[in-house]
Amino acid sequence: MATPSKDVLQSVFITGLKNVHGVEHQALALMDRQIDHLAHYPEVEAVLRKHRKETEEQIVRVEEILDGFGETHSTLKDAALAFTGNMAALAHVFAPDEILKNSFANFAFENFEAASYKSLITLSEAGGFSNATPLLQASLTEEQRMADWVDAHNAEITLKYVERRAAGETAGH
């Protein structure tokens, strides 16, 4: 197997950074739509609001890394992914079990983001882009913490949804 050159590593790394920048904008769109619909799930709303702030910080970190390479994010990719985030969140709005669908989607999305950061850390280390690694690791930690929270509270949210529905109350959000 051929050893990749530093140029190839840097090219793939920068593309990955631009991709994750867009994914973080998609995450903001998803969270914004969900936060508006969590009147009956204040614990989920609080965690999403906190993670939204972390996501904004993650975007700044990625921009800082890109700037170090004389690169900028892809405005087109950011807009496209934010749009798809809005559409994905809107798809659940009319579902009676919106909270459950959003919880499942959040768990999958947080793990997708974590995998993206793990890949970027691998590229950072392989390419010798050591200034980027701590910034990426901070974002990875936040994504894993959010995925763990969603996973740990899945049963609680599911049962709360069922209890509200059984009581004839609005259960979806």
N, C-alpha and C positions, 0 to 999 in steps of 0.2 A: 504494500500500500504506500502510495506517495505521501510524503510529508507536505502539508499545505504551506505555501509561502506566507510570509507576514502580510503581503498585499491581499491575498485571498482571504485570510482570516479577518483582516480589517474590513474588507468589502462585505463579507457575510455579517460581521458584527454590526456595521453601520446599518445595513438593511434590517437586521433584527431590532436594532434600537428604534428605527423609524416605524417598524411594525408594532412594537410594544407601545410606542407613543400613541399610535392610533387605537390600539386596544384599550389603553387607559382612558381615552376619550369616549370609547364605546362604553366602558364601565361607568363613567360619569353619567352618560345618558340613561343607562339602565337604572342606576341608583336614583337619579332625579325623578324618573317616572314612578318608581316604587315608593319612595319617601312620601309622595303625595297621597298614597293609598294605604297608609298603615295606622289609621286611627285606632283600630282594635288591637294592634300589636306594637305598643310603644317601645318594648324592648328591642324589637327588630329595627324600628325607626332610629333609635338611639345609636345602635351599632352601625347602621348604614350611614348615618350622618358623620360619625367618627371616621369610618372608612372612606367616606367621600373626601374628607380633608386629607387623609393619607394619600389618596389617589391624586389629588392636586399636587402634593409634595412629590409623588413618584414622577409625575409629568415634568416637574422642574428638574429633578435629578437626571432624567433621560435627556432633557434639553442641555443640561450642563455637560453631560458626557459628549453629546453630539457637537456642542460648541468647541470642545477640546480637539475635535477632529476637523474643525472648520466646516461643519455640516449643520443643516437645519432639518427639522421634522418635515414630513410631507403633509401639507395642508389638505391636499386632495384625499389622501388616505385617512387623515383625521376626520374629515367631514363625512366620508363614506362610512367609516366605522361608527361614528356617532349616529348617523342616520339609521344604520342597521340596529344599533342599540335601542334607539327610540322605537323602531318597528317591532323589535323582539319584546320589549316591555309592553307595548300597546297590545300585542297579541294576547296577553294574559289578562288585560283589564276587564274584559267582559266575562271571563270564566268565573263561575261561582267559587272555585277553589284557587283563585289567583294567588293567595299567600303560599299555598303549597307549590304551585308551579314556579313561582318566583324563587322559593327556597331551593328547589331542585336546580334551577338554572343558575342561581348564585353559587351553589356548591361546585357545579361544573365549571363555571366561569372563573372562580377564584383558583381552582386547580389548574386551569388552562394558563392563567397569568403566572402562577408559580412555576409551571413547567417552562414558560417563556423566559422567566428570569434565571432559572437554572441553566438553560441553554446559553443565555448571554454571559453568565458567570463563567461557564466552561470556555466560551470563546475569548472572554477577557483574559482569563488565565493562560490559555494556549497562545494568545497573541501578544502577551506581555503588556496588556493595557491595564496595568495594576491600579491606576487612579480610579478606574471605573468600578472595580470589584466591590469596594465597601458600599458604594451608592446602590449598586444592584443588589447586594446582600441585604441592605436595609429594606428595599422594596420587596424582596423575596420573603423576608420575615413577616412583613405586614400582610402579604397575600396569604401566607400559610396560616397566620393567626386568624384571619377572617374565615378562611376555609374551615379551620378547626372549630370556630364558633358556630358556623352554620351547621356543621356536622353534629356538634355536641347538642344543639338545640332543635334538631329536626324532630325528634319525638315530641318534645314539649309543644312546638308550634303545631304539629299535626294533631295532637290531642286537643289543644285549645281550639283549633278550627272545628273539630268534630263536636266538641262541647257547645260551641256557639251555634253551630248548625242544628244540633239536637234541641237546643233551647229556642229555636225559631228566630235567632238573631242573625244579623248580617255577619257572615263568617269569612267572606273572601278577603276583606281588607278593612 
